[in-house]
Amino acid sequence: MFNQQRIVGRILSNVTQTQVIYNNRCVFLKHKNSTCNLCVTYCPTEAIRLNRINKRVSIDPDKCIDCGICAAVCPTEVYKPTNSKDQELINKGRSILKVSHNLEIGCGEIREDIQTDRIVEVSCLGAIHQAHILGLVALGADALHFRHGSCVRCAAKYGKELISQTICEVKNILSPFPEIADLKLTSSDKSADFSTPAEVLDDLPADEQNIEKISRRAFLTSLIKKGQHTVAYSLNLVLMDDKRATKKRNKLEKYLPSKRKLMLAAINSFGHTGDMVIDTTNLTGITDLEILSDQCSVCPTCANFCPTGALSRTDTKDKKGKVIEATLYFNPGHCTKCGLCVVACFTNAMHYKDQLNIRSFISEHPRILQEKNL
């Protein structure tokens, strides 16, 4: 059986940055009613412009400071930054985790204080995505500390705000996994203090508080030895040819972001125990869908607009080729909460749910949302 940690590591290595902007993935450009503008909102130098008339995303090179925030906040991976900071984060993080369970990641503002043998430098902590943290946890991190400089004086300015939000979201995602209850995720302008023991989750039921807290490496090793997880799903992701992303794509062609592939592989390695439901109300990029059956005609609009293939429709035809039944499917793991299905639905039948079951999130199989005889 393949080593799950090595598989996650290979996916991490594929989260590379290239000199490409994928206009056909931009949610704002796909539909006139889309209000998605996270990249514009969080670009600290106002370098990004979204033009619906020309169907173009443009970045002013004179204003861009290569902070990487746009790539982190975009739900459909429109941006592939030109620098290699993601690759550096992954390679050095993995090498440190081979000898230590603790990892400190610092922004460029603290470059003078960074000890290169134990701290990974990134351009801005705002470029850290949920998937990066989950991937590093899957690779063996027991503690991750994110050290920022003075964001008030920094041109990137959103680093502290975004990393704090990302840490809260990762803690929410990991809440169903008591085996990872000892994980420490912290951020400050100070150097990491890894000597303080991780806090025990006091709000766990009494019977779950007695669960033995073991290190991430030992936990993953035990899963592999027991054969509780198949690596077929992760292996399939690794073997996908990322070079296809450089080819010109049809505007309706589906693309699953590489960071989402990493996230799914990482979560799949954590085990399936405890209460698997999480609150998605304020969670970026993760949600579940519900459909108002009396308003849905099972038309293909939402499935056509869905950029990742989370929504799909299949038709059953009679002998004459006429569609007699249509079925709408949804895969939560492929949904990045871009909002296109909600705004594209003619009958306002699509709605986000407030909760998501992690088991359905990492499942390979989509579920039926609606089916109807035509």
N, C-alpha and C positions, 0 to 999 in steps of 0.2 A: 504493500500500500504506500502511495506517495505521502511524503511528509507534508502535512497541512501548512506548517509554517513556511516551508520552502515555496509552496504554491502561492500563498499570500504574498511572499516576498517578490516573486516573479511578476505578480500583478502590479505590485507597488512600482516595480522597475519600469513597467509599461506606461505608468502615469507620467509620461514625458511631456516636455513643452516644446512646441514647434512654432514656426513663424507664420501661422495661419489664422485667419478669421473666417468662420463658417457662417456666412450670411443666411444660408438656407436653414439653419438651425434656430435662428432668432425668433422667439415667440412674438415679440412686438411687431416684427415684420410680417409674420404669417397671417395675422388677423387684425382687422381694423378696430375691434373692440378690446384687444389685449392692452392691459395697462402695465405689463411687466417692464420695469426699467431699473432693476436692481443695479446693473452695471453703471448706469448713469448716476444713480443716487449715491453710490459708494465710491465712485471714482474721485479721489481726493483732489485732483487737479483739473477736473471738468474737461478731460481730454477726449471723452467718448461722445459720439453723435449717432443717433438712430434716425435714419431717413426712410420713411415709408414710401415716398414718391419714387426714389431710386432703388428701393429695396436694398439698402446698403448700411452696414455698420462701419463706422470709420473711427480711427484713433489718430489724434494729432500727435505726431512724433516729437514735436517741440514741447508738448505739455506732459506727455507720458513719462512717469518716473519708474516704470517697470516694477511696481509694487506687487502685482499678481492678484490684487483683490478682485478684479473683474472675473478672473477665471474661477475664483472660489465661490462667488455669489451667483454666477449664471447657472440656471437650472438645467440647461441643455448643452452645456460645454461649447458655446460659440467661440470662446477665446482659448487659444493655445499660445501662452506667452513666449517671448523669444528667449528668455533666460533659462538657465538649467537649475534653478534653485530647488525645484521639486526633487530632481534626481539627486542633488547633493544631500537634501534632507533624508531621503530614503537610504542612500548608500552609507552615509555616516551614521544615521540612526541605527541601522541594522548592525553595523560593525560595533557600535558601543553596546548594544543590547546583547551581543555575543558574550560579553564579559561582565555586564552589569544589568540589573533589572530596572535601573533608574536612568532617565534621559531628560536633559534640559535643552530647550530650544529657545534661542534668543534672536531678536530682530537686529537689523543693521545698526540701529542707534546705539547699541551697547558693544559695538565691535571692539573697542579698545579694551573692554573687560573680559572678552570671551577667551576662555582657555580652549584652544582648538582640540585638545585631546578628550574633552568631555562635554562640550556644548556644540550643538548644531546651529548654525546661523542661517536665517532666512531673511529675505528682503523686508518683509512685514508680516507680523503675526496674523494680520487680516487675510493673508493668503492661505492660512491653514484651514483645511476642509474637514468636516466630520470624518470622511473616509480616511484621511491621513492618520488621524488619532486612532481610529478603530483598527487600522492596519498595523500600526506600531504596537498596540495592545496585543493583537493577535501574534505578533512576532516576539512577544515576551516581556513587554514593559509592565512593571508593577507601579511605576510612578512617572508621570510626565509633568514637567514644570515649564511654563511658557513665560519667559522674561522679556518684558517690554521696556523701552526707554520712555522719554517724555513725548507722548503722542501730541501734546499741545504744541510743541516746538517742531515736530516732525512733519514733513510734507505729506506723508501718507495719512496721518492723523486719525484713522479709524481702527488702527491695530488693536488697541486695548478693548474698545467696544465690541469688535467682531470676535476676538478670541474668547472674551468672557461669554458671549452668546453661544459660541460653538461648544465651549466646555459644558455649559448648562444643557445643551441639546444632546451631547454625547452621554452625559450622565443619565439623561432621560432614556436614551436608547438602551443603555446598559442596565437600567433598573430591574428588568426581569431576570437578570443573571446573578444569583447570590454567590456563585463561585468567583465572581469578579468584584465582590463587595469591598475587597481590600485595596482596590485600585485608587491611586491618588492622582487627581487632576487639579493643578493649581496654576495661577498666573499672578505675577506682581512685577514691580520694578527692581526687586531684590533677587539675589542669587538663590538657587534652590536649597531647601533644607530637607534632605531626604532622611534625616535621623528620626523625625517624628513619625510614630506609627500611624498607619491609616486608620481612619475612624470606622467604627462598626456601625452598620445601619440600624439605628435604634428603632425605626418604625417597622422593622420586619416582625412578623409573627414570632411568638416565642419558640415554636418548633423549628423555624428557619434560622433563628439566631444561633442554634447549636451546630449549624453546618460548618464543617471544618474549612478554614480559610487556607488555601494552598496557593502557591505561586502560579503565575500564568503559564510558565514553562511546564511545570509539573502537571498542571491541569490539562494542557493540550496534549502532553505526552500520554497521560492516562486515557484520554479520549481515543488517541490513535491506537493504543494497545488493545483497548476494548472493542475497537472496530465500530464505534457508535455512529460514525459519519462516513458517508461515501465521498470520495474526492472527485467523482465524475463531473459534478457540476462545476467545481472550481477549475478542474483541468480543462474543461471545455472553454471556459473563459480565457484561460492562459493561452490556449492554442489558437484563439481568434486572431486573425491577421489584422493588426492595427494599421497596416499600410493602406487598407481599404479606405480609411478615413481621409486620405489625401486625394482620393479621386473625386471628380465632380459628381454630386448627388442630385437626384430629383428632389424637388421641394417636399414631396410627400414620403420620401424614403425614410425608414426608421433608423434611429441611431441611439444606442444605449451608452451614456457617458462612461468613460473608463473609471471615473471615481465611483460610480454606482456599482460597477462590477467588483471593484475592490471592497466596497462596503458590504456587499452581499457575501462575498467570500469570507471576510473577516467575521461577520456576525454568525455565519454558518459554522465557524470553528469554535464558537463559545459554548455550545451545548444547548439543549432545550429543556430547561427546568424552571420551576416556579411559575408565577403568574406572568404570562407572556404578553399581556395587553399594556400598551403605552398610550399616553395622552399625546395627540398630535396637533392639538389646537394651535400651539405656538412653535411647532417644529418645522424647521426649514427643509423643504425638499422631500418630506415623507408624509404620506397621508393614506387614507382609504376613501373609497367612493361609495356613495349610495345613489340610487336612481329612483325617481318617482315614476313607478310603473304605469300609472294611469296617464302620464304625460309623455312617456317615451314611445316613439313609433318604431324604434330600432332602425332608424335611418343610419347610413354610414358616415355621417358628418363628423361625429366625435372621433371615430376610429381613424378617419382620413387625416384629421388635423393632429392627432396625437403624435408627437415627434419621436417618442421612444418605443412605440409599439405596446405600451401598457394596455391600451384599448384596441380590440380587434373584433371584426365581425365575420361570421361564416354564414353561408347561405345553403339551404337545401333546395334543390331544383327537381321539378317533375320531369317526365320523359321528354317533354317538349322544350325543356330548358328554362321554363318559367320558375322564378323564385317563389316557393310556397311557404318557406319558413326561414326566419333570420334569427341568429343568436349573437348577442353582444357579450364579449368576455373582458375581464379586467385582471391584470397582474399588478398587485400593489408594489412589488419589488422593482418594477420597471417605471413606476410613476415618480416623477420628480416635482410634482405639485406646481407645474408651470401655469396651470389655469386655462389652457387652450380649450379643453373639452367643455369647461363651464361656460366660457364666453361664446363658443361656437354653436352650442345647442340651441336650436330654434325654439324649443318649448320650455327651456329652463328646467330640464329634468335632472341635470347633474348637480350633485352637491358633495362637498367634502364632509367626511365624518370626523368626529372628535377623538376617536380611538382607533387603534390598529393592533391586530394580533401579529406579533413578530413571526409566528410560524407561517402565516400566510404571506408575510413580507419576503421571506427567504425561500418560499416554495417555488418550484419550477413550473407549477401548473396554475394557469389562470382560472378564475372562477366565473361562473355565469352571472352576469348582471341582469340580463333581460333576454327573453326569447318570445317570439310572437309569430303566429301564423298569418301569412299575408294573403 
